[in-house]
Amino acid sequence: VGDVTLTPAAAALLPEALAGARKFGVRTPQGKQLLELGEIVGSLRAALARDAWDEVETLLLGSTKKKIPRAPEILAAEEALVYRANVAQVQEKLDTSARCRDEATLTLAIEQAKPLNMVVDAYEELLGHVVTTREMVENALE
């Protein structure tokens, strides 16, 4: 997942720079686009700090529609949204397969969760019980 580290000193610089640019007056198309990029980055930083992912998504969609350049913060936020969506999708697969005690889908979901660094210990333990139970039933039927 993309990562942007923001120091407290750097966090204060952007709002000051944007305020200075607005006060000075931005006239060129490139300057206006840069000001808009700064405003979006500032809003993204604030939304990420509040863990407001719906707002992050809205800001990213707006930046795409406006053809704002892909700043590191924008790229990192996009990657984080994709990661969160993948985690949610795999979590749903884990939960569904665990409820159904389905060995094949649980195995697949666990394998999908590992590259996402999800904690799957409980699901692996459940899978072990499912396999043991299946083996016991198969042995009893022989």
JOVENUR-V868847 format. One line per field, one symbol per residue. ss: DSSP state (H for helix, E for strand, - for the rest). burial: I if it has 9 or more other ideal C-beta (glycine too) atoms within 8 Angstrom, else O. A space follows every 50 residues. Layout:
ss = ???
burial = ???
This chain:
ss = -------HHHHHHHHHHHHHHHHH----HHHHHHHHHHHHHHHHHHHHH- --HHHHHHHHHHHHH------HHHHHHHHHHHHHHHHHHHHHHHHHHHHH --HHHHHHHHHHHH------HHHHHHHHHHHHHHHHHHHHH-
burial = OIOOOOOOOOIOOIOOIIOOIIOOOIOOOOIIIIIIIIIIIIIIIOIIOO OOIOIIIOIIOIIOOOOIOOIOIIIIIIIIIOIIOIIOOIIOIIOIIIOO IOIOIIIIIIOIIIOIOIOIOOIIOIIOOIIOOIOOOOOOOO
